[in-house]
Amino acid sequence: MGQETVALASDHGGYELKELLKRELAVKGYKLLDLGTNSADSVGYPDFGKALAEAVASGKATRGVGICGSGIGISIALNRQPGVRAALVGDSLSARLSRQHNDANVLCLGARTTGIDVPKDCLNAFLSTALEGGRHTRRVEKLG
């Protein structure tokens, strides 16, 4: 954990949740790369998804968190980038399995589809879980 860099990006619908999770990550000692947005003013999720995808794919961040209103749009934008495996989750089990079985490197959340505690649980499960290996590694390798 410690000095791992986590990049965060959201559109206007996810701005408040991004700020909350940013504080959560800072308390745990993560280095943060905040790619915006920086207010609740209307913006397009594809722009922020692309910036986050590029940060993770290039190695500027080890993992990322993408947030929009539903989580769907930003997850689609993120998964267009080679080297990014973005998982839209709505519970901590899915967050854990996205790491154990799929080696997801970006967690996607829907700010309008969850409360406050569920995203915190998802974030903690996502960051504290490693790829299980074995048959899962072979499958992830097929993703390219």
N, C-alpha and C positions, 0 to 999 in steps of 0.2 A: 504494500500500500504506500505509505509515506510520500515519496517524491514522484509517484506516477502522475502523469499529466492527463487530465480529463478535459475534453473540449465539450462545450455546451452551446447549443443554438436553438432558437425558437422563433416562431412568428409571433404576432401580436397576441394570438389566442393562448400561447404558452408562456408569455413573458413572466407573469407572476409566479408560476410554478418553477420556471427556470431560476428565478431569483431565490426562491426558497431552497431549491436543491443545491444551488451554488453555496449558500451558507452552510448547508449540511456537509458538503464536501470540504469546505474550508476548515471546518471544525475537526474533521478527520485527517487533516494534513495533506490533502491532495493539492497539487499544483493545478491551477485552473486556466483554461483558455476560453474566454467568453467571446463568442463570435456574433453575439447579438441575437435578437434585436434588443434595443435598449429602452423600449417604452411600449405602451399598449397601442400606439398608433398603427394603423393598418399597413401591413407589409405582405410580401409574398413568401410563403414557406419554401418554394423551390430555391430561392436565392440563399437562404440560410441552410437548407439541406445540402446544397452544393458546397458551401464553405466548410461545413462540418465534415462532409465526405472527403474533401481534399485534405483537411487537417489530419484525419485518421489515416487515410491511404498513404500520405506522405511521411507519416511517422512523427509529425509535430505533436500529436497526442496519441497515447496508447489506446484509449477508449473514448467514446463520446456518448452524449445524451442529447437526443433530438426531441423537441416538443412542439406540437401544434394543437389546435383545438381537439381534433379526434386522434391524432397520432398517425393517421393513415397517409395524409399527403406528404409529410416529412419523411416517413419511412419509404415511400415510393421514390422520392427525390434522392434519398441516401443510397438506396440499393441500385441505382443506375451507375454508380461509381465502382469500377473494379477494385477489389481488395476490401470492400466494405460489406459487412454482414450485419444489417440493421434488423433488429427484432422489435416489433410492436407488441408490447405486453400490457396486461391489465391486472396481474397478480404476481406475487413473489415466486410462486412455483414456476410460472412461465419464464420469469426473469432468470431463475436459477437454471432451468433446462436450456434456455437459449445459450447459456455459457457452457454447460456440461456437454451438451449434445451437438451444438451448432457453432461453438466458438464465436458467438456474436461479439462484435467489437463496438457496436453502437446500440444503446438502449433507446427505444422510442416510446413516448408516453403521450396519451391524450389528456390534455388539461381539463377538457370539458366532460370527460367520461370517467374520471376518478376523483376521489376526494383528495385530502392532503396526506393522510397516513399511508395509503396504498402506494403512491409513487415513492415515498421514502423507503418502504419495505422493498419495493422492486429495485430501487437503486442499491440498497445494501446487499440484496441477494445477488444482483448482477456483478457488483464489484468484488464480492468475497468468494466467488465461485470460479473455478478453473475448468478448462476443457477436461473431460473425463478420459479422453484418449481411446485407444483400442479401435473398435469398429466405427466410433464417431469421428476419429481423425481421418479415416479412409473416406468417409462420406463428405467431410468438409473439404478435403483435397479435391474432390470431384467438382466442387463449386468454382474452382479456379482462383 
